[in-house]
């Protein structure tokens, strides 16, 4: 099981993009927060980004197995923490922990949280009641299909737990978003196909042929032609074996699109059919409501 642990405020700001900004932020956080976070951090195994090594060094995690996420091998980084191992491919951790009884607690900044969000079964969130400085917003989880409950309240904030609903429809919604995220945002269509597509995959987009191999070929080409492309999910609806995603697609050097993707799943929770419609984001509109 994968869970994410992070601190936010009501505006869903999780940090600052500079060390100076984080220093100002930490000075204004509630005094009770470190103890709250220590409880939430506790886990047998944790995954951290390079900027989160200090959090992973907390005493409560002294005996935890630690996976340091890096784009390139750097043995020196792992040497800073006991029980630490470098991981240059987060999909390896997804495959190991996603459907396992073993728990992986993900601690990190914006990039790391986004890496694991659509594979996570649970979020543990320390939410401060005061707005604190910062420019990194993590609100992707709001549309990801979690049920949120208040676990406890403490001076200066509260602890939230967000869990996945049970049932095939909720599982399919999670898998649709995970497929799209791995394929589009992380440029790993081969991993996405292996993890989430059925052996037979019927495609209705006229630019892509049927089958997992054609899916992989097309999106590997798109990854090369549009580095930095990104999709964000605005809405996700699931009923029976069908899932609909309402998406904002950003293609660097090209147009942005408002998209609707429709997926049909088999009984095992794998995508076996896909439809989509796309609309170029316009420069002007006859109404003030926006595309989303």
C-alpha positions in Angstrom: 0.0 0.0 0.0 1.3 3.5 -0.9 0.3 6.5 1.2 1.4 10.1 0.9 2.2 12.3 3.9 2.4 16.1 3.6 1.7 19.4 5.3 -0.6 22.0 3.8 -2.8 25.0 4.6 -6.4 25.6 3.6 -5.2 27.1 0.3 -3.3 23.8 -0.4 0.1 25.4 -0.3 2.7 22.8 0.6 5.9 24.8 0.4 8.1 27.4 -1.2 10.3 27.0 -4.3 13.4 28.6 -2.6 15.2 27.8 0.7 14.6 31.4 1.8 10.9 31.0 1.2 10.8 27.8 3.2 12.7 29.4 6.0 10.0 32.2 6.2 7.3 29.5 6.0 8.7 27.3 8.8 9.0 30.3 11.1 5.2 30.8 11.0 4.1 27.2 11.3 2.3 26.1 14.5 4.6 24.8 17.2 2.5 21.6 17.4 3.2 20.7 13.8 6.6 18.9 14.2 5.1 16.4 16.7 2.1 15.9 14.4 4.3 15.2 11.4 6.5 12.8 13.3 3.4 10.6 14.0 2.4 10.7 10.4 5.9 10.0 9.1 6.2 6.7 11.0 6.5 3.8 8.6 8.6 0.7 7.8 9.6 2.1 4.4 9.6 5.7 3.1 10.3 7.2 -0.3 11.8 10.7 -0.4 13.0 13.2 -2.9 16.4 14.8 -2.6 15.0 18.0 -1.0 13.2 15.9 1.7 16.2 14.2 3.2 15.9 16.2 6.4 12.4 15.0 6.9 13.5 11.4 6.3 16.2 11.8 8.9 13.7 12.3 11.8 14.3 10.0 14.8 10.9 8.3 14.2 12.3 7.0 10.9 15.7 5.9 12.2 15.0 2.2 11.4 12.9 2.7 8.3 14.0 1.5 5.0 14.5 4.6 2.8 14.3 5.0 -0.9 15.8 8.2 -2.3 14.3 9.2 -5.6 16.8 10.6 -8.1 17.1 11.1 -11.8 20.7 10.0 -11.9 22.6 7.6 -9.6 24.2 9.4 -6.7 25.7 7.1 -4.1 26.6 10.1 -1.9 22.9 11.0 -1.4 22.1 7.5 0.0 25.1 7.7 2.2 23.5 10.6 4.1 20.8 8.3 5.6 20.8 4.9 7.4 19.0 2.1 5.5 18.9 4.2 2.4 18.7 3.0 -1.2 18.7 5.0 -4.4 15.8 4.7 -6.8 16.0 6.2 -10.3 12.7 4.8 -11.5 9.7 5.4 -9.2 7.6 2.8 -11.2 9.7 0.1 -9.6 8.4 1.2 -6.2 4.8 1.5 -7.6 4.9 -2.1 -8.8 6.3 -3.3 -5.5 4.0 -1.5 -3.1 0.8 -0.5 -4.9 -1.1 -3.7 -4.3 1.0 -5.0 -1.5 0.3 -5.4 2.2 3.6 -3.7 2.8 3.3 0.1 3.2 5.4 2.7 1.5 5.1 6.2 3.0 6.0 8.9 0.4 7.5 12.1 1.8 8.4 14.8 -0.6 7.9 18.0 -2.4 5.5 18.7 -5.3 7.2 16.5 -7.9 7.5 13.4 -5.6 3.9 13.7 -4.4 2.7 13.9 -8.0 4.7 10.9 -8.9 2.8 8.6 -6.5 -0.6 10.3 -6.1 -2.5 8.2 -8.6 -1.1 5.0 -7.1 -1.7 5.9 -3.5 -4.4 4.2 -1.4 -4.3 6.8 1.4 -3.2 10.4 2.2 -2.3 11.6 5.7 -2.4 15.4 5.7 -1.5 17.9 8.4 -3.5 21.0 7.6 -2.6 24.3 9.3 -5.5 26.7 10.0 -3.3 29.8 9.2 -2.2 30.8 5.7 1.6 30.6 5.5 3.9 31.9 2.8 4.6 29.7 -0.2 4.2 29.3 -3.9 3.9 25.5 -4.3 0.3 24.3 -4.5 -0.6 20.6 -4.4 -4.3 20.3 -5.1 -4.2 17.4 -7.6 -5.5 15.1 -4.9 -8.8 16.9 -4.7 -10.1 15.5 -8.0 -8.4 12.1 -7.6 -11.4 10.4 -5.9 -10.5 10.2 -2.2 -13.0 10.3 0.7 -11.7 12.7 3.3 -12.3 12.5 7.1 -10.9 14.6 10.0 -8.8 12.3 12.2 -8.0 14.8 15.0 -7.6 18.5 15.7 -4.6 20.2 17.4 -3.6 23.7 18.3 -3.1 25.5 15.0 -4.6 22.8 12.7 -6.1 19.4 12.1 -5.1 16.0 10.6 -7.0 14.8 7.6 -7.1 11.2 6.2 -8.0 10.7 2.6 -8.8 7.1 1.6 -9.9 5.4 -1.7 -13.5 4.3 -1.8 -14.1 0.6 -2.2 -15.6 -1.0 -5.3 -14.8 -1.6 -9.0 -15.9 1.9 -10.2 -13.5 3.6 -7.7 -10.7 1.2 -8.7 -11.3 1.9 -12.4 -11.2 5.7 -11.8 -7.9 5.3 -10.0 -6.4 3.2 -12.8 -7.6 5.5 -15.6 -5.8 8.5 -13.9 -2.7 6.4 -13.2 -2.6 5.2 -16.8 -2.8 8.7 -18.1 -0.3 10.1 -15.6 2.4 7.5 -16.2 1.9 7.7 -20.0 1.6 11.5 -20.4 3.2 13.2 -17.5 6.1 10.9 -16.8 6.7 9.8 -20.4 6.6 6.1 -19.6 3.9 4.7 -22.1 5.5 1.2 -22.0 5.1 1.0 -18.3 1.6 2.5 -18.5 0.6 -0.2 -21.0 2.1 -3.0 -19.0 0.4 -1.9 -15.8 -3.0 -0.8 -17.0 -3.9 -1.9 -20.5 -5.6 -5.2 -21.4 -4.2 -7.6 -23.9 -6.8 -6.3 -26.4 -7.1 -2.6 -26.6 -9.7 -1.0 -28.9 -8.8 2.6 -29.9 -11.2 5.1 -31.4 -8.8 8.0 -31.7 -8.1 8.1 -35.5 -4.4 8.9 -35.1 -3.6 5.7 -33.1 -4.0 2.1 -34.1 -5.5 -0.7 -32.0 -3.5 -2.6 -29.4 -1.0 -1.8 -26.6 2.0 -1.7 -29.0 0.4 1.1 -31.1 -0.4 3.0 -27.9 3.3 2.7 -26.8 4.7 3.7 -30.2 2.4 6.8 -30.5 3.1 8.2 -27.0 6.8 7.4 -27.2 6.9 9.6 -30.3 4.9 12.3 -28.5 7.3 12.2 -25.6 10.1 12.9 -28.0 8.3 15.7 -29.9 6.8 17.5 -26.9 9.1 17.3 -23.9 7.5 18.8 -20.9 3.9 18.1 -21.9 1.5 17.7 -19.0 -2.0 16.8 -18.3 -4.1 17.9 -15.2 -7.4 16.2 -14.3 -10.3 18.6 -13.7 -13.0 16.0 -13.2 -13.2 12.2 -13.1 -16.5 10.3 -13.3 -16.9 6.5 -13.0 -19.9 4.3 -13.4 -19.8 0.5 -13.9 -17.0 -0.3 -16.2 -16.7 3.2 -17.7 -14.6 6.2 -16.6 -14.6 9.7 -18.0 -11.8 12.1 -17.4 -12.1 15.9 -18.1 -8.5 17.1 -18.7 -6.4 20.1 -19.4 -3.6 19.0 -21.8 -0.5 21.3 -22.2 1.6 20.7 -25.3 4.7 22.9 -25.3 5.1 24.8 -28.6 1.5 23.8 -29.6 -2.0 24.5 -28.3 -3.4 23.7 -25.0 -6.5 21.5 -25.1 -9.6 20.8 -23.1 -10.2 17.0 -23.4 -12.7 14.4 -22.6 -11.3 10.8 -22.4 -13.6 7.8 -22.0 -12.2 4.4 -20.9 -13.9 1.0 -20.8 -12.5 -1.5 -18.3 -12.5 -5.3 -18.1 -13.4 -7.1 -14.9 -9.7 -7.1 -13.8 -9.5 -3.3 -13.9 -7.6 -2.9 -17.1 -8.4 -0.5 -19.9 -9.7 -2.3 -23.0 -11.3 0.5 -25.0 -10.8 4.3 -25.4 -12.6 7.3 -26.9 -11.6 10.9 -26.8 -12.6 14.4 -27.9 -10.4 17.5 -27.8 -11.0 21.2 -28.1 -8.3 23.8 -28.6 -8.3 26.3 -25.7 -9.5 29.5 -27.2 -7.9 33.0 -26.8 -11.4 34.6 -26.4 -14.8 33.4 -25.2 -18.3 34.7 -25.4 -18.7 34.0 -21.7 -16.5 34.5 -18.6 -16.8 30.9 -17.3 -13.6 29.3 -18.8 -13.2 25.8 -20.3 -13.2 24.0 -16.9 
